[in-house]
C-alpha cells in the first residue's frame, strides 16, 4: 500500500484489506480453538498459541491502519462495499479499529472470522 497521496486509492486499499483479512481467517480459527482449550483447562500447545497471537497481532496492526484510513476517507456506502468485498462483518471492521492485542482475556471480543 503506497503512502504517497493524501487520498488513498479505493481499489488499492480494498485489495489490501481483503487480502490481509483473508490471511487472518485460518489463524483466527486456530487461535480460537487453542484458546478454548486453554480456558477449559485442557491440554493445548502454549507455544503455538503464543506464535499465533504474535502473528495475528502483527497482521491486525497493519490491517488496523488501513481500516482507519478507509474509515476517514470513504463514505459509508463505499465502506459497506469494501467490507462486502473483504467478506467482513461490521463487527469485524469495528474490532479492527481497536488497538488491543489478541490475548485469552480479550481475544474472543476481537477475533471475527
C-alpha positions as CSV (number, residue, x, y, z in Angstrom):
1,X,0.0,0.0,0.0
2,X,1.6,3.3,-1.1
3,X,1.6,6.2,1.3
4,X,2.4,8.9,-1.2
5,X,-1.0,10.6,-1.6
6,X,-3.4,12.2,0.8
7,X,-6.5,10.5,-0.6
8,X,-6.0,6.7,-0.8
9,X,-6.8,4.8,-3.9
10,X,-10.0,2.8,-3.2
11,X,-9.1,-0.2,-5.3
12,X,-5.6,-0.5,-3.8
13,X,-6.9,-0.1,-0.2
14,X,-9.8,-2.5,-0.8
15,X,-7.4,-5.1,-2.2
16,X,-5.0,-4.7,0.7
17,X,-7.8,-5.0,3.3
18,X,-9.3,-8.0,1.5
19,X,-6.0,-9.8,1.3
20,X,-5.0,-9.1,4.9
21,X,-8.3,-10.1,6.3
22,X,-8.3,-13.3,4.3
23,X,-4.9,-14.2,5.6
24,X,-6.3,-13.9,9.2
25,X,-9.2,-16.3,8.8
26,X,-7.3,-19.6,9.4
27,X,-5.2,-18.2,12.2
28,X,-8.3,-16.7,13.9
29,X,-9.9,-20.1,13.9
30,X,-6.8,-21.9,15.1
31,X,-6.4,-19.3,17.8
32,X,-10.0,-19.7,18.9
33,X,-9.7,-23.5,19.2
34,X,-6.5,-23.3,21.2
35,X,-7.8,-20.5,23.4
36,X,-10.9,-22.5,24.2
37,X,-8.8,-25.5,25.2
38,X,-6.7,-23.2,27.5
39,X,-9.8,-21.7,29.1
40,X,-11.3,-25.1,29.7
41,X,-8.1,-26.3,31.3
42,X,-7.5,-28.9,28.6
43,X,-4.1,-29.7,27.1
44,X,-3.0,-27.2,24.5
45,X,0.2,-26.1,22.8
46,X,1.1,-22.9,24.6
47,X,4.0,-22.2,22.2
48,X,1.7,-22.4,19.2
49,X,-0.9,-20.2,20.9
50,X,1.8,-17.6,21.5
51,X,3.0,-17.9,17.9
52,X,-0.5,-17.4,16.5
53,X,-1.1,-14.4,18.8
54,X,2.1,-12.7,17.7
55,X,1.2,-13.3,14.0
56,X,-2.4,-12.1,14.4
57,X,-1.3,-9.0,16.3
58,X,1.2,-8.0,13.7
59,X,-1.3,-8.6,10.9
60,X,-4.0,-6.7,12.8
61,X,-1.7,-3.7,13.3
62,X,-1.2,-3.4,9.5
63,X,-4.9,-4.0,8.8
64,X,-5.9,-1.6,11.6
65,X,-4.0,1.3,9.8
66,X,-5.7,0.5,6.5
67,X,-9.2,0.3,8.2
68,X,-8.7,3.6,9.9
69,X,-7.5,5.3,6.7
70,X,-10.5,3.9,4.8
71,X,-12.9,5.0,7.6
72,X,-11.5,8.5,7.5
73,X,-11.6,8.9,3.7
74,X,-14.5,7.0,2.3
75,X,-18.3,7.4,2.6
76,X,-20.4,4.8,4.3
77,X,-21.6,3.3,1.1
78,X,-18.0,2.7,-0.1
79,X,-17.1,1.2,3.3
80,X,-20.0,-1.2,3.0
81,X,-18.9,-2.2,-0.4
82,X,-15.3,-2.6,0.9
83,X,-16.5,-4.8,3.8
84,X,-18.5,-6.9,1.4
85,X,-15.6,-7.3,-0.9
86,X,-13.4,-8.4,2.0
87,X,-16.3,-10.7,3.3
88,X,-16.0,-8.8,6.6
89,X,-18.8,-8.1,9.0
90,X,-19.4,-4.6,10.5
91,X,-18.4,-6.1,13.9
92,X,-15.1,-7.3,12.4
93,X,-14.5,-3.9,10.9
94,X,-15.1,-2.2,14.3
95,X,-12.9,-4.7,16.1
96,X,-10.0,-3.9,13.8
97,X,-10.3,-0.2,14.7
98,X,-9.4,-1.2,18.3
99,X,-5.8,-1.1,19.3
100,X,-5.9,-4.1,21.6
101,X,-3.6,-7.2,21.3
102,X,-5.2,-10.6,21.0
103,X,-5.0,-12.4,24.3
104,X,-7.0,-15.1,26.0
105,X,-8.5,-12.3,28.2
106,X,-9.9,-10.1,25.4
107,X,-9.4,-12.1,22.2
108,X,-12.8,-13.5,21.7
109,X,-14.3,-10.0,21.5
110,X,-11.7,-9.1,18.8
111,X,-11.5,-12.2,16.7
112,X,-14.1,-12.3,14.0
113,X,-13.9,-14.7,11.0
